[in-house]
């Protein structure tokens, strides 16, 4: 999604701000929190019009201007501070490749695989094992990896089984989403990135919020189902189902690794093949199919 948003005048109203969300011939009034920015607005459009929106298109968000008597593009930094009318406009440019992965345009995000989660997360040992495969594949193929750790002072560091050496970034955070200014700056240093392979915990919290933030920035997101989990299987499976409906690609570790090499004659094929000779653990996924 291609919009970047501009600030409005500050308001002392701490309640929800009325906003009319328009898409195509539809217009639906609702409210959003004071100070809501791009991510909240995109998610609100998706929640209101998800069945009508072609998520494979790019969009801009526009604001109705009383001064100009028409909709205008929103400049950078926009936040909601007063009653307004917004519309989501599809651009003519269509994404020509859906789900294709190449090493030169891909980054791996490993989310919050920390020691204190070990006893709480379903199939955590399996998630570690599959994450190891992915990280080894990233090293073989030269794919940058970004790690985050949720409040490491209280929840501990990344588990010892996962090798952080060579990581593009290891970032402590308190926000659930991995999409922080430091992460965006790190991505900006890597030319041509348009796909993110996302794994870690928890599926319904940090993984979900990270994925929605990433697609809101126009990136294609692949969530590795056998390398992400939650404290409950219910939360895990409903999150994956919801994310799939928004156009995020739900896939498996083996599918990711083989798609990245793409050809038996790839110079790194044998090394990647060695990673997947034994099938990845199913981590309870098959019982929910």
C-alpha positions, 0 to 999 in steps of 0.5 A, spaced: 500 500 500 503 506 497 500 511 502 504 515 507 500 520 511 500 527 514 499 530 521 492 534 522 491 539 528 492 536 535 485 535 539 484 534 546 479 529 545 481 522 548 475 518 545 474 515 538 474 520 532 468 519 527 471 517 520 467 516 514 471 510 510 469 510 503 471 505 498 468 504 491 461 506 491 461 504 499 461 509 505 461 506 512 462 511 518 466 508 524 471 511 529 478 510 530 483 512 536 485 519 537 492 519 533 491 513 529 496 513 523 497 509 517 497 502 520 490 503 524 487 506 517 489 501 513 487 495 518 480 499 518 479 499 511 481 491 510 476 490 516 470 494 513 472 492 506 476 486 506 471 482 501 471 487 496 478 489 496 483 486 491 489 486 496 494 484 490 493 491 488 497 497 491 493 503 494 493 510 496 489 513 502 486 520 500 483 525 505 477 530 503 479 537 503 474 542 505 479 547 502 479 544 495 473 541 495 476 534 493 480 528 495 487 530 496 493 525 497 495 525 504 502 527 506 507 524 510 506 523 518 498 524 518 494 522 524 487 522 526 485 528 530 478 530 528 472 528 524 474 527 517 472 523 510 477 518 507 477 514 501 482 508 499 483 508 491 486 502 487 492 504 483 492 502 476 499 498 477 498 491 479 503 486 482 505 482 477 508 476 481 504 473 487 508 469 492 515 469 488 521 469 492 528 470 490 534 471 495 536 478 492 529 481 494 527 477 500 529 478 508 527 473 513 524 476 520 525 472 526 520 474 532 521 473 539 524 466 540 526 467 547 527 463 553 522 465 557 517 462 552 519 455 552 515 452 557 509 456 554 508 456 547 505 450 544 510 445 540 516 450 542 521 445 540 519 444 533 518 451 532 526 452 534 528 446 530 524 449 523 527 456 525 534 453 525 533 450 518 530 457 515 536 460 519 541 455 516 538 456 509 538 464 510 546 463 511 547 459 505 543 463 500 546 470 503 539 472 505 539 478 511 536 476 517 532 481 522 531 478 529 527 482 535 526 480 542 520 482 546 522 486 553 528 481 554 530 484 561 523 480 563 523 475 557 530 473 556 534 473 550 533 469 544 534 461 545 541 459 544 539 454 539 538 459 534 545 462 531 545 470 531 551 471 528 551 474 521 544 477 523 543 484 520 539 486 526 538 484 533 533 489 536 530 489 543 522 491 543 516 493 547 511 494 541 508 487 539 510 489 531 517 488 529 516 494 524 520 499 528 524 505 525 530 501 526 527 495 522 525 500 517 532 503 517 535 496 516 531 494 510 532 501 507 539 499 507 538 493 503 536 495 495 530 491 492 527 488 498 520 486 497 518 480 500 519 478 508 519 471 510 516 471 517 517 466 523 517 466 531 512 467 536 506 468 538 502 467 531 496 471 534 500 477 537 507 479 534 507 475 528 500 478 526 501 485 527 508 485 524 505 482 518 499 487 517 504 492 518 509 489 513 503 489 507 501 496 509 508 498 507 507 494 500 511 488 502 509 481 500 509 477 507 510 469 507 508 466 514 512 460 515 506 456 519 511 450 521 515 455 524 510 460 528 506 458 534 502 461 540 500 459 547 494 456 544 492 452 538 486 456 537 489 462 537 495 460 532 490 457 527 485 463 527 490 467 526 493 464 520 486 463 517 485 471 518 492 473 515 491 468 509 484 472 508 488 478 508 493 476 502 499 474 506 502 467 504 501 462 509 506 456 507 512 451 510 519 451 511 520 446 505 516 450 500 520 457 502 527 454 501 526 450 495 522 456 492 528 460 494 533 455 490 528 454 484 532 449 480 536 443 481 542 446 478 542 452 483 549 452 486 547 452 493 541 446 491 545 441 495 546 444 501 539 446 502 537 439 500 541 437 506 537 441 510 530 438 508 532 431 507 528 429 514 521 432 514 520 438 518 516 436 524 508 438 523 508 441 530 500 440 531 498 443 524 496 436 521 491 435 527 488 442 525 487 440 517 
